[in-house]
Amino acid sequence: MPRQARLDAPGTLHLSESKLKRKVERCIEEACKKENINIKELRAGSRRRHVSQARSRIASELLEVCGIPLADIAPKVGVSTSAISKSLRKVREY
């Protein structure tokens, strides 16, 4: 296993700080292109419906697929940890 990654629980991969940042940035850029949203608009905390929905999808993917904590996701997408948590809860209720 490379020095910059370690495996704790089955399927949980921990990346170095720089690799984690790149992965988050890449995921956000790809999602914004796919959703046709400006990254600046996403990071500005826009409350427009399609931007909020995209933000929820991005957060969900980063949390569930990559295992990145909400506290690390929130500042990257321009909202608080609480806002991300609430948006994910809403998505799961529907």
N, C-alpha and C positions, 0 to 999 in steps of 0.2 A: 504494500500500500504506500502511496506517495507520502512524504513527510507532511504535506500541507492538508491532508485529509485524514479523518479517523472515523471508524464505524463503532458506534456504541450499541444501541439496540438494533434488532434486525430492521434493515431498511432505512435507518437514520444516519445520514451522512453529514458530518460537520466539516465545513470548508474553512479555509483561512479567511481572515477579514477581507483581504483584497479580492479573493475569488468570489466571496459572498456578495460583495458590492457589485462586481461585474455581472454576476448572475442575475441579481435583482434589476440592475439597469437594463440588461438585455431583455429580460422578461417584460419590463415596463415598455420599452421601445417597441417590441414586437406586438404587444397587446394594443398599444396606441395606434400603430399602423393598421392593424387588423380592424380596429373599431373606428378608424378615421377620426382620431382625436389628437389634438395638439398636446404634447407632453407638458408644455408650460401651463395649459389650461387645467390639466390633471393635477399638477403640483401646486397650483394656486388655490386648490381647495374648492373649485367650482361646484356649485350645487345643482347644475343642470342635470336633468334626469339621465341622459345617456352617459354623461361623464361619471355620475355617481354609480351607475350600474357597471360601467367598465372598471371603476375603482374597486368595486366589490368583487368582480371576477378576478382581477389581478391579485387582490389580497388573498382570495380563496386559493388560487393556484400557488402562490408563494407559500402560504401556510401549509396546505395539504400535500402538495407535491414536493416542495423543497424543504419543508419543516422550519421555515424562517419565522421567528417570533413576531407577534403583532407589534411589539415595541420597536422592532427594526423596520417593519413594513410601513407603519404609519407616516413617519417623516418623509419617506421616499415618495409617497403618493399625496402628500400635502394636507393630511388631516391628523387628528389626534388618535391615539390608541383606542380610546373609548368609541370614537366614531367608526373605526374599522370594526370593532367588536360588535357594535349595534347593527351595522350593515350586514355583517355575516350572519348574525342571529336572524335578521329579517329574511335573508335569502334561504336559510335552512327551514324557516317556518312555512314557507310556501311550497 
